[in-house]
Every structure is written in C-alpha cells, then in structure tokens.
Amino acid sequence: MLFFILTLSCTLNWAESKRCPDEYARLSEDHSFCRDPYPSCDRKHSGVSKDEIDHILKLHNKYRSQVAMGEETRAGGLPKASDMLQMVWDTELATIAQKWADNCLLDHDCNQCREVADFPVGQNLGKEFIDNCYTKECLRSLKPRERYADWASNIKNLYDEVDYYDKSWLSKYWGRGVERTGHFTQIIWAKTWRVGCGFTAFFDGATYT
C-alpha cells in the first residue's frame, strides 16, 4: 500500500474545476494535480475515508502535542513549543496527494509539482506490504477494502526519525539532517497546520502493495 502526505503552513480556499487548472499549470508543466494515473498501475483501491481523515489528524496532533508539551525526551530532550498549531484537513492538498499516489510510485514528486499558490508545501510518503499473502492467486483474491493503510504505524515510523535529530539544530536548522529527519520535522514544524493525504493499494505483478 502506498500513501502520501502533503503539508503546508497557511490556509487556502479552493475548488476543483477543469482537469488542469491554470493555477497549477503555471506552477509546473508536470504538476501532480494534472497527472493521469499510469495505465500500467493495477490499482485495487484508492482514497482516504472520513474515519481515516479523523485518524490521521489525531495521530499528527498527538505527536505535535507531545513536542509542544516538552514530553519528547529523545534528541537530547526537545524544549516546549509555545506556538505549535493544531493541524486540520486540507482538501486541496489531499487531492494533489491522491493524484500522486495513484501513480503507484514510491518517490517524491518535484517541489514545483506539488506547489500551491501562496505558500510552501512539503511531502511525506511511505509504503507497506500485505503480510502472509504472496501468491498471485491470494493477492488477486483480496477485496478492494479488505486492507487499509496502517496509518498509525506509518506515521509513527516517520515521527521516530526523532532518534536521529539533535536539539542543537533548533536554533539554526538550515536543513540539517534532512536526509534522516526530514519526515519528522515535517510533522512537528510549529507553523504547519494543514495536511492532506492520498492512498492507493495496487498490484505490481508480483506483490500487492
């Protein structure tokens, strides 16, 4: 299963219109909003339910609150954050995330490919496999909603990059340790307050992902 998380730091009013609106086309000729799914991607299910949205928000805000309250002892003990914002769901970001997830790729799109009009957008992503189901017969017999993304495990794995973080980076971050802690910092960035996620379950010819 493949899921993508997009975050940004400001609010946005938005409504979908044509397939590739000018507001995205002018940001990037290859904007993820404008992409069609790869024809070779054997998708079994895609999308995020209302219950999953609530779960995703709860998980993000739990970790953010943990940092804000000064309860994170790893990374040398992170200080309290007085300006930590509560995350809310953003439909535009979720749409862009879903468009990218529907391509069945475990890779980031380009920075411009996920841009919105007025503020920067980051991206977290992850991948998991269905356990104990390895034959083509077993994999193809799975019902579309028989398996959901394990959001709790995936978001925890991203947050647990705190193990590689150093609190001395807080004063002058400048992207330090981004290769090993970039997902963690996306989650706990104080001024980030909107999140949207996409999810796709697909069969790649050998495994159900």
SVG drawing of the C-alpha trace seen along z (x, -y; Angstrom):
<svg xmlns="http://www.w3.org/2000/svg" viewBox="-16 -34 40 53">
<polyline fill="none" stroke="black" stroke-width="0.4" points="0.0,0.0 1.2,-3.4 0.4,-6.6 1.5,-10.2 1.2,-13.0 1.3,-16.7 1.6,-19.5 1.7,-23.3 1.8,-26.2 -1.1,-28.5 -4.8,-28.2 -6.3,-28.1 -9.7,-28.5 -10.0,-26.2 -12.5,-24.5 -11.8,-22.0 -12.6,-22.9 -11.1,-21.6 -8.6,-18.7 -5.5,-21.0 -6.5,-24.5 -4.3,-27.4 -3.4,-27.9 -1.4,-24.6 -0.3,-24.6 1.6,-27.9 3.4,-26.5 4.6,-23.4 4.0,-21.8 4.1,-18.5 2.1,-19.4 0.8,-16.4 -2.7,-17.7 -2.7,-17.4 -1.3,-13.9 -3.3,-10.9 -2.6,-7.6 -0.1,-5.3 -2.2,-2.9 0.1,0.0 -0.7,-0.7 -3.1,2.1 -4.9,0.2 -7.2,2.1 -8.4,-0.8 -7.6,-4.5 -8.8,-7.3 -9.0,-8.2 -12.2,-7.7 -13.7,-10.2 -12.7,-7.8 -9.2,-7.7 -9.0,-11.5 -10.0,-11.8 -7.4,-9.1 -4.6,-10.9 -5.4,-14.2 -5.5,-12.6 -2.1,-11.0 -0.4,-14.1 -1.8,-16.3 -0.8,-13.7 2.8,-13.9 2.7,-17.6 1.2,-18.0 3.9,-15.7 6.6,-18.0 4.7,-21.2 4.3,-19.9 8.0,-19.1 7.3,-15.4 9.8,-14.3 12.9,-13.1 14.7,-11.9 17.1,-14.1 18.6,-15.3 15.1,-16.3 13.2,-18.8 12.0,-22.0 8.4,-23.0 6.8,-24.8 4.5,-27.6 3.5,-28.3 2.6,-24.8 -0.6,-24.9 -3.2,-22.2 -3.4,-20.5 -6.6,-20.5 -7.5,-18.7 -7.0,-20.4 -9.0,-19.0 -6.7,-20.6 -3.6,-19.0 -5.4,-15.7 -6.4,-15.9 -2.8,-16.6 -1.5,-13.8 -4.0,-11.4 -3.2,-12.3 0.5,-11.5 -0.3,-8.3 -2.4,-7.0 0.8,-6.8 2.0,-3.9 5.5,-5.3 7.5,-5.3 9.3,-8.5 8.8,-12.2 7.4,-14.4 9.3,-17.6 8.9,-20.6 7.1,-22.6 4.9,-19.6 3.1,-19.9 3.1,-23.7 0.0,-25.8 -0.4,-29.5 0.7,-31.2 2.9,-29.0 5.4,-26.2 4.3,-22.5 6.3,-19.6 5.7,-15.9 6.0,-12.7 5.5,-9.2 5.7,-5.6 5.0,-2.1 3.9,1.2 3.2,4.7 0.4,7.1 1.7,9.9 1.2,13.7 -0.2,13.3 2.5,14.0 0.9,16.0 -0.8,14.3 -4.0,16.2 -4.0,14.9 -3.1,11.4 -5.7,11.1 -8.5,12.5 -8.2,9.6 -11.2,7.4 -10.7,3.7 -11.3,2.5 -10.1,5.7 -6.9,3.9 -6.5,0.3 -3.3,-1.7 -1.7,-1.3 -1.6,-5.0 -0.6,-4.6 2.5,-2.5 3.5,-4.6 3.1,-8.0 5.0,-6.6 7.8,-5.5 8.1,-9.0 8.0,-10.6 10.5,-8.2 13.2,-9.9 13.5,-12.0 16.0,-9.3 18.4,-10.9 17.6,-14.5 19.8,-16.8 18.1,-19.6 21.1,-21.9 19.7,-22.2 16.7,-24.1 18.5,-27.4 19.9,-27.3 18.1,-24.5 19.1,-25.3 18.0,-21.9 20.5,-20.0 20.0,-16.2 17.2,-16.5 18.2,-13.2 17.4,-11.3 15.0,-13.5 13.1,-15.4 9.8,-13.4 10.0,-14.1 10.5,-17.8 7.6,-18.0 5.3,-16.5 6.4,-18.8 7.0,-22.1 5.2,-24.6 3.7,-26.7 2.5,-23.8 -1.2,-23.4 -2.9,-21.9 -2.4,-18.3 -3.9,-16.2 -3.2,-12.6 -3.7,-10.2 -3.7,-6.4 -3.5,-3.7 -3.5,0.1 -2.1,1.7 -0.8,5.0 2.5,4.6 2.6,8.0 4.5,9.7 3.3,8.2 0.2,6.4 1.3,3.1"/>
</svg>
